[in-house]
Structures are given as structure tokens and as C-alpha cells.
């Protein structure tokens, strides 16, 4: 350790000047701050101490390189980790040979917000067919009404791999949208 007599004392002066007619050069948030002037005098620089290395700020890693991603392939991507908070309500539609099922779920809590199925008692006895286009329209209208009752006005639908939005699925999505639900 170096003795205190070998190093000269440091003296810093800090002055802030905020002029009354201060106009920012740009519209950024940093231009609204007053300008600070910092001056240092008699800074010692001994040969065994590299003084400038103490003031270097190293940036933190925010993304992984490809080699790191290859080592841990099961880690979710940024989109997979944040999408459940950006689009929290998800529509699930299932077509069986005899019925149509649809539900809106909250992604974070897995709570079911609204459900509609042609297998329910009231629809099973009133609809002539439980799988045709008219049944799809009824399911879309019920999902939209029940989602509004739960104060959900924006939902997301993610089609599966090689799934086309056409036919009965397209009818359900169009009916939900026509009844005041926004797809995000």
C-alpha cells in the first residue's frame, strides 16, 4: 500500500449553471437537466496504479450469444417470456366430431374467463346441428358476450402450426370481432 504522503490530495469543484433563459437544444428528457461542469485539479497518477480503470463502467449482458443459446436450448425466448404479460387473454377453440368448444383464458394465472360449447344443455336442444356454421356463429357470439361481462375487451388468438384461419374457425373469430372484442 502506498503511504498517504506519496499521493497528493485531490480537489474537485462542481458548479451548476441554470440560466433563466435556458432553452433545450433538443426535445429529449436529458436536455431539461441543468448543465454541470466538473473540474479536477492535481490528480496524481502513480506508475503502479492505473487510475483510469476505476472509472470504466462495464455494460451488463442483456442478450445471449448463439453459442450460449445452443448450450441451453430449453430456455424461453424474450418474446415467450413477455408475451403473456403483453397479451394476457388467449382464445382456445377446439373442434371435435360432435361439438365445438371455445374458451378465453388468462395466461398468467390459467384462469378461465369465459366458456362456450355446443354441448351445453341450452344449445344442444335448440341448435339443429352442433358442428355447422350457424353453431360457430352462436359460439362466437356467446364468447364475446361472456368476455364483456368479465371486463375483457381484447383477446389474442394464436393459430397452431399449419393451421389456417378459414371455415368454422374464421366464422368464430369474425363473429367475436363483430360483437366488440378486439384481437391483439
Protein Blocks (a to p, Z undefined) as FASTA:
>chain_A
ZZfklpccddddddddddfklccfblcfklmpccdddddehiacdfklcfklmmpccddd
fbdcfklmmmmmmbccfklmmmmmmmmbccdddddfkbccdddddfklopafbdcdfkbm
klmmmpmbfkbmklmmmmmmmmmmmmmmnopabdcddddehiacehjllmmmmmmmmnop
acZZ
